[in-house]
């Protein structure tokens, strides 16, 4: 009877082999997701540091994203 009980728990009960396999698979997915988010956070943090350090990055973003130009500059638009 004891062997039957342990066999049941091993294959079908709580903490069965199937549940352990499923938990490991889910853990791998969560680990991968966490790594991707960490890389994105590191990238954003580097951008924040760069923005705090110098005005060059701010100027570059203003030019490309907002289309701003400096005084005494002439804007040329090339159409292809």
N, CA, C and O atoms as a GROMACS GRO file, in nm:
protein
  320
    1UNK      N    1   0.082  -0.119   0.000
    1UNK     CA    2   0.000   0.000   0.000
    1UNK      C    3   0.087   0.126   0.000
    1UNK      O    4   0.057   0.224  -0.068
    2UNK      N    5   0.195   0.122   0.076
    2UNK     CA    6   0.285   0.236   0.083
    2UNK      C    7   0.351   0.262  -0.053
    2UNK      O    8   0.367   0.377  -0.094
    3UNK      N    9   0.390   0.156  -0.120
    3UNK     CA   10   0.452   0.171  -0.253
    3UNK      C   11   0.353   0.231  -0.351
    3UNK      O   12   0.390   0.316  -0.432
    4UNK      N   13   0.229   0.190  -0.346
    4UNK     CA   14   0.125   0.245  -0.434
    4UNK      C   15   0.106   0.394  -0.407
    4UNK      O   16   0.092   0.474  -0.500
    5UNK      N   17   0.107   0.430  -0.280
    5UNK     CA   18   0.092   0.572  -0.244
    5UNK      C   19   0.207   0.656  -0.301
    5UNK      O   20   0.184   0.762  -0.360
    6UNK      N   21   0.329   0.609  -0.285
    6UNK     CA   22   0.444   0.684  -0.338
    6UNK      C   23   0.445   0.687  -0.489
    6UNK      O   24   0.484   0.788  -0.548
    7UNK      N   25   0.404   0.579  -0.554
    7UNK     CA   26   0.396   0.577  -0.700
    7UNK      C   27   0.292   0.678  -0.748
    7UNK      O   28   0.315   0.749  -0.846
    8UNK      N   29   0.178   0.684  -0.679
    8UNK     CA   30   0.075   0.782  -0.715
    8UNK      C   31   0.128   0.924  -0.704
    8UNK      O   32   0.109   1.006  -0.794
    9UNK      N   33   0.195   0.953  -0.593
    9UNK     CA   34   0.249   1.088  -0.574
    9UNK      C   35   0.358   1.120  -0.676
    9UNK      O   36   0.369   1.234  -0.721
   10UNK      N   37   0.437   1.020  -0.712
   10UNK     CA   38   0.545   1.041  -0.809
   10UNK      C   39   0.491   1.075  -0.946
   10UNK      O   40   0.545   1.163  -1.013
   11UNK      N   41   0.385   1.008  -0.991
   11UNK     CA   42   0.336   1.026  -1.127
   11UNK      C   43   0.219   1.121  -1.138
   11UNK      O   44   0.206   1.189  -1.240
   12UNK      N   45   0.133   1.129  -1.038
   12UNK     CA   46   0.010   1.206  -1.052
   12UNK      C   47  -0.014   1.309  -0.942
   12UNK      O   48  -0.089   1.404  -0.965
   13UNK      N   49   0.044   1.294  -0.827
   13UNK     CA   50   0.012   1.379  -0.714
   13UNK      C   51   0.084   1.513  -0.715
   13UNK      O   52   0.141   1.555  -0.816
   14UNK      N   53   0.080   1.579  -0.599
   14UNK     CA   54   0.151   1.705  -0.582
   14UNK      C   55   0.301   1.681  -0.598
   14UNK      O   56   0.353   1.580  -0.551
   15UNK      N   57   0.368   1.772  -0.664
   15UNK     CA   58   0.512   1.763  -0.689
   15UNK      C   59   0.546   1.640  -0.772
   15UNK      O   60   0.650   1.577  -0.751
   16UNK      N   61   0.458   1.606  -0.866
   16UNK     CA   62   0.484   1.494  -0.955
   16UNK      C   63   0.589   1.534  -1.057
   16UNK      O   64   0.624   1.651  -1.070
   17UNK      N   65   0.637   1.437  -1.129
   17UNK     CA   66   0.740   1.464  -1.230
   17UNK      C   67   0.688   1.561  -1.337
   17UNK      O   68   0.762   1.647  -1.384
   18UNK      N   69   0.562   1.546  -1.374
   18UNK     CA   70   0.503   1.636  -1.475
   18UNK      C   71   0.497   1.779  -1.424
   18UNK      O   72   0.528   1.873  -1.498
   19UNK      N   73   0.459   1.797  -1.299
   19UNK     CA   74   0.453   1.932  -1.243
   19UNK      C   75   0.592   1.992  -1.229
   19UNK      O   76   0.611   2.112  -1.251
   20UNK      N   77   0.688   1.910  -1.192
   20UNK     CA   78   0.825   1.961  -1.181
   20UNK      C   79   0.876   2.004  -1.318
   20UNK      O   80   0.940   2.108  -1.330
   21UNK      N   81   0.849   1.925  -1.421
   21UNK     CA   82   0.891   1.958  -1.557
   21UNK      C   83   0.824   2.089  -1.603
   21UNK      O   84   0.888   2.175  -1.663
   22UNK      N   85   0.694   2.102  -1.575
   22UNK     CA   86   0.621   2.223  -1.611
   22UNK      C   87   0.677   2.345  -1.536
   22UNK      O   88   0.692   2.452  -1.595
   23UNK      N   89   0.708   2.329  -1.410
   23UNK     CA   90   0.764   2.439  -1.332
   23UNK      C   91   0.900   2.481  -1.383
   23UNK      O   92   0.931   2.600  -1.388
   24UNK      N   93   0.982   2.385  -1.422
   24UNK     CA   94   1.113   2.418  -1.478
   24UNK      C   95   1.099   2.493  -1.610
   24UNK      O   96   1.172   2.588  -1.636
   25UNK      N   97   1.005   2.449  -1.693
   25UNK     CA   98   0.982   2.516  -1.822
   25UNK      C   99   0.935   2.660  -1.800
   25UNK      O  100   0.981   2.753  -1.867
   26UNK      N  101   0.844   2.677  -1.705
   26UNK     CA  102   0.794   2.812  -1.673
   26UNK      C  103   0.906   2.899  -1.617
   26UNK      O  104   0.914   3.018  -1.648
   27UNK      N  105   0.993   2.840  -1.534
   27UNK     CA  106   1.107   2.914  -1.478
   27UNK      C  107   1.203   2.959  -1.587
   27UNK      O  108   1.253   3.071  -1.583
   28UNK      N  109   1.228   2.873  -1.686
   28UNK     CA  110   1.315   2.910  -1.798
   28UNK      C  111   1.256   3.028  -1.874
   28UNK      O  112   1.328   3.121  -1.910
   29UNK      N  113   1.125   3.026  -1.897
   29UNK     CA  114   1.058   3.137  -1.965
   29UNK      C  115   1.068   3.266  -1.887
   29UNK      O  116   1.095   3.372  -1.943
   30UNK      N  117   1.046   3.258  -1.758
   30UNK     CA  118   1.054   3.377  -1.673
   30UNK      C  119   1.196   3.430  -1.666
   30UNK      O  120   1.217   3.552  -1.664
   31UNK      N  121   1.293   3.340  -1.661
   31UNK     CA  122   1.434   3.383  -1.658
   31UNK      C  123   1.470   3.456  -1.787
   31UNK      O  124   1.538   3.558  -1.784
   32UNK      N  125   1.426   3.402  -1.900
   32UNK     CA  126   1.452   3.466  -2.030
   32UNK      C  127   1.386   3.603  -2.035
   32UNK      O  128   1.447   3.701  -2.080
   33UNK      N  129   1.262   3.611  -1.990
   33UNK     CA  130   1.190   3.738  -1.990
   33UNK      C  131   1.258   3.841  -1.900
   33UNK      O  132   1.269   3.958  -1.936
   34UNK      N  133   1.304   3.797  -1.784
   34UNK     CA  134   1.373   3.887  -1.692
   34UNK      C  135   1.504   3.936  -1.752
   34UNK      O  136   1.540   4.053  -1.735
   35UNK      N  137   1.576   3.850  -1.822
   35UNK     CA  138   1.702   3.891  -1.885
   35UNK      C  139   1.677   3.995  -1.993
   35UNK      O  140   1.750   4.093  -2.004
   36UNK      N  141   1.572   3.974  -2.075
   36UNK     CA  142   1.539   4.073  -2.179
   36UNK      C  143   1.503   4.207  -2.117
   36UNK      O  144   1.544   4.312  -2.167
   37UNK      N  145   1.426   4.204  -2.010
   37UNK     CA  146   1.388   4.330  -1.945
   37UNK      C  147   1.508   4.398  -1.879
   37UNK      O  148   1.516   4.520  -1.876
   38UNK      N  149   1.601   4.319  -1.826
   38UNK     CA  150   1.721   4.375  -1.766
   38UNK      C  151   1.805   4.443  -1.872
   38UNK      O  152   1.858   4.552  -1.849
   39UNK      N  153   1.818   4.381  -1.990
   39UNK     CA  154   1.895   4.442  -2.099
   39UNK      C  155   1.829   4.572  -2.144
   39UNK      O  156   1.898   4.670  -2.172
   40UNK      N  157   1.696   4.573  -2.152
   40UNK     CA  158   1.626   4.696  -2.192
   40UNK      C  159   1.645   4.805  -2.087
   40UNK      O  160   1.668   4.921  -2.121
   41UNK      N  161   1.635   4.768  -1.960
   41UNK     CA  162   1.655   4.866  -1.852
   41UNK      C  163   1.797   4.921  -1.855
   41UNK      O  164   1.817   5.041  -1.835
   42UNK      N  165   1.895   4.835  -1.879
   42UNK     CA  166   2.034   4.882  -1.887
   42UNK      C  167   2.051   4.981  -2.001
   42UNK      O  168   2.121   5.081  -1.988
   43UNK      N  169   1.987   4.952  -2.114
   43UNK     CA  170   1.995   5.041  -2.229
   43UNK      C  171   1.932   5.177  -2.197
   43UNK      O  172   1.988   5.282  -2.229
   44UNK      N  173   1.814   5.173  -2.135
   44UNK     CA  174   1.747   5.298  -2.097
   44UNK      C  175   1.827   5.375  -1.993
   44UNK      O  176   1.834   5.498  -1.998
   45UNK      N  177   1.887   5.304  -1.898
   45UNK     CA  178   1.968   5.370  -1.797
   45UNK      C  179   2.089   5.439  -1.861
   45UNK      O  180   2.124   5.551  -1.823
   46UNK      N  181   2.152   5.372  -1.958
   46UNK     CA  182   2.266   5.433  -2.026
   46UNK      C  183   2.222   5.558  -2.102
   46UNK      O  184   2.296   5.656  -2.106
   47UNK      N  185   2.103   5.554  -2.160
   47UNK     CA  186   2.053   5.671  -2.231
   47UNK      C  187   2.025   5.786  -2.134
   47UNK      O  188   2.053   5.902  -2.166
   48UNK      N  189   1.971   5.755  -2.017
   48UNK     CA  190   1.944   5.858  -1.917
   48UNK      C  191   2.076   5.922  -1.871
   48UNK      O  192   2.085   6.045  -1.860
   49UNK      N  193   2.176   5.840  -1.845
   49UNK     CA  194   2.307   5.892  -1.803
   49UNK      C  195   2.364   5.981  -1.912
   49UNK      O  196   2.419   6.088  -1.884
   50UNK      N  197   2.352   5.937  -2.037
   50UNK     CA  198   2.403   6.015  -2.149
   50UNK      C  199   2.330   6.149  -2.161
   50UNK      O  200   2.392   6.252  -2.189
   51UNK      N  201   2.198   6.148  -2.139
   51UNK     CA  202   2.122   6.271  -2.146
   51UNK      C  203   2.159   6.367  -2.032
   51UNK      O  204   2.159   6.488  -2.050
   52UNK      N  205   2.190   6.312  -1.916
   52UNK     CA  206   2.227   6.397  -1.804
   52UNK      C  207   2.366   6.456  -1.823
   52UNK      O  208   2.394   6.568  -1.777
   53UNK      N  209   2.455   6.383  -1.889
   53UNK     CA  210   2.593   6.427  -1.904
   53UNK      C  211   2.609   6.543  -2.000
   53UNK      O  212   2.661   6.648  -1.962
   54UNK      N  213   2.566   6.525  -2.121
   54UNK     CA  214   2.599   6.626  -2.221
   54UNK      C  215   2.480   6.676  -2.298
   54UNK      O  216   2.374   6.615  -2.301
   55UNK      N  217   2.502   6.790  -2.360
   55UNK     CA  218   2.397   6.851  -2.440
   55UNK      C  219   2.396   6.796  -2.582
   55UNK      O  220   2.300   6.818  -2.656
   56UNK      N  221   2.501   6.726  -2.622
   56UNK     CA  222   2.508   6.674  -2.758
   56UNK      C  223   2.394   6.578  -2.787
   56UNK      O  224   2.334   6.583  -2.894
   57UNK      N  225   2.364   6.492  -2.694
   57UNK     CA  226   2.256   6.395  -2.715
   57UNK      C  227   2.122   6.465  -2.722
   57UNK      O  228   2.037   6.430  -2.804
   58UNK      N  229   2.103   6.564  -2.636
   58UNK     CA  230   1.977   6.640  -2.638
   58UNK      C  231   1.963   6.712  -2.771
   58UNK      O  232   1.855   6.714  -2.830
   59UNK      N  233   2.072   6.773  -2.817
   59UNK     CA  234   2.069   6.843  -2.945
   59UNK      C  235   2.040   6.746  -3.059
   59UNK      O  236   1.962   6.778  -3.149
   60UNK      N  237   2.101   6.630  -3.057
   60UNK     CA  238   2.080   6.531  -3.162
   60UNK      C  239   1.934   6.485  -3.166
   60UNK      O  240   1.874   6.474  -3.273
   61UNK      N  241   1.878   6.460  -3.049
   61UNK     CA  242   1.737   6.418  -3.045
   61UNK      C  243   1.644   6.529  -3.091
   61UNK      O  244   1.545   6.504  -3.159
   62UNK      N  245   1.676   6.653  -3.053
   62UNK     CA  246   1.593   6.766  -3.095
   62UNK      C  247   1.597   6.781  -3.247
   62UNK      O  248   1.496   6.812  -3.309
   63UNK      N  249   1.712   6.759  -3.307
   63UNK     CA  250   1.725   6.771  -3.452
   63UNK      C  251   1.649   6.661  -3.525
   63UNK      O  252   1.573   6.689  -3.617
   64UNK      N  253   1.668   6.538  -3.485
   64UNK     CA  254   1.611   6.425  -3.559
   64UNK      C  255   1.465   6.399  -3.525
   64UNK      O  256   1.387   6.364  -3.614
   65UNK      N  257   1.426   6.415  -3.401
   65UNK     CA  258   1.290   6.383  -3.364
   65UNK      C  259   1.195   6.502  -3.376
   65UNK      O  260   1.077   6.484  -3.406
   66UNK      N  261   1.246   6.622  -3.353
   66UNK     CA  262   1.160   6.740  -3.355
   66UNK      C  263   1.186   6.832  -3.474
   66UNK      O  264   1.110   6.926  -3.496
   67UNK      N  265   1.292   6.805  -3.551
   67UNK     CA  266   1.322   6.886  -3.669
   67UNK      C  267   1.372   7.025  -3.635
   67UNK      O  268   1.353   7.117  -3.715
   68UNK      N  269   1.434   7.043  -3.522
   68UNK     CA  270   1.482   7.174  -3.481
   68UNK      C  271   1.616   7.205  -3.547
   68UNK      O  272   1.694   7.115  -3.578
   69UNK      N  273   1.641   7.333  -3.568
   69UNK     CA  274   1.769   7.377  -3.623
   69UNK      C  275   1.822   7.492  -3.536
   69UNK      O  276   1.746   7.557  -3.464
   70UNK      N  277   1.953   7.515  -3.544
   70UNK     CA  278   2.015   7.623  -3.467
   70UNK      C  279   1.996   7.757  -3.538
   70UNK      O  280   1.958   7.762  -3.655
   71UNK      N  281   2.022   7.864  -3.464
   71UNK     CA  282   2.022   7.997  -3.526
   71UNK      C  283   2.131   8.003  -3.631
   71UNK      O  284   2.235   7.938  -3.617
   72UNK      N  285   2.108   8.078  -3.735
   72UNK     CA  286   2.202   8.098  -3.846
   72UNK      C  287   2.230   7.970  -3.923
   72UNK      O  288   2.333   7.961  -3.990
   73UNK      N  289   2.142   7.872  -3.916
   73UNK     CA  290   2.154   7.751  -3.998
   73UNK      C  291   2.046   7.755  -4.106
   73UNK      O  292   1.940   7.814  -4.087
   74UNK      N  293   2.075   7.692  -4.217
   74UNK     CA  294   1.977   7.681  -4.324
   74UNK      C  295   1.934   7.536  -4.336
   74UNK      O  296   2.017   7.445  -4.338
   75UNK      N  297   1.805   7.515  -4.344
   75UNK     CA  298   1.751   7.381  -4.351
   75UNK      C  299   1.730   7.344  -4.497
   75UNK      O  300   1.665   7.418  -4.572
   76UNK      N  301   1.786   7.230  -4.537
   76UNK     CA  302   1.765   7.177  -4.672
   76UNK      C  303   1.698   7.041  -4.659
   76UNK      O  304   1.741   6.955  -4.582
   77UNK      N  305   1.593   7.023  -4.737
   77UNK     CA  306   1.524   6.894  -4.738
   77UNK      C  307   1.547   6.831  -4.874
   77UNK      O  308   1.515   6.890  -4.978
   78UNK      N  309   1.601   6.710  -4.874
   78UNK     CA  310   1.629   6.640  -4.998
   78UNK      C  311   1.522   6.533  -5.017
   78UNK      O  312   1.505   6.444  -4.934
   79UNK      N  313   1.449   6.543  -5.129
   79UNK     CA  314   1.345   6.446  -5.160
   79UNK      C  315   1.400   6.346  -5.260
   79UNK      O  316   1.469   6.383  -5.355
   80UNK      N  317   1.368   6.221  -5.239
   80UNK     CA  318   1.417   6.118  -5.331
   80UNK      C  319   1.302   6.050  -5.400
   80UNK      O  320   1.324   5.960  -5.482
   0.00000   0.00000   0.00000
